[in-house]
């Protein structure tokens, strides 16, 4: 009987250690701790669904600051949220836009690209960008700011164009739409 209790106790201890080592499978939880200053612990209710993933600060027309929510879940689908609704022309599916944007990696918690750092907005066709942009910008109006939280499958998948983006990384873009023809 003593051997059976010892075996059960050993199994319980092993299971406890295994469970203690398990955390969120989200890539954003890697390295997160209560003192981690690269993330915040509270959800930003002003950002709607996007607030479960990130905080955005900064004025329209200026490069925003993005901070991840610690231990944010990995989105299963595209999340879009207007921070400021525009009043100009509406982006059509497959349309051409002129926009400022900043791209942020949820795994690295760093900005990997920004049109503001180049000093001018860029013009591009929604037919030539990642699916998260193709699906996330139609309906947006010029003069507005929108957040896109894009799961890896709708971003670059297993083949990111730069080492600054991890394979299947969730990306966040904050887009200021300057104009659309």
Secondary structure, DSSP 4 states (H G I P E B T S, - for coil): -HHHHHHHHHHHHHHHHHHHH-----GGGTT--TT-TTEESS--GGGGGGGGTEEEES-TTSPPEEEEETTPPPPSS-EEEEEE---SPBPPTT-EEEEEEEEEETTTTEEEEESGGGTS-EEEEGGGS-HHHHHHSTT-BTT-EEEEEE-GGGTTTT--SSTTS-TT--EEEEEEEEEE-
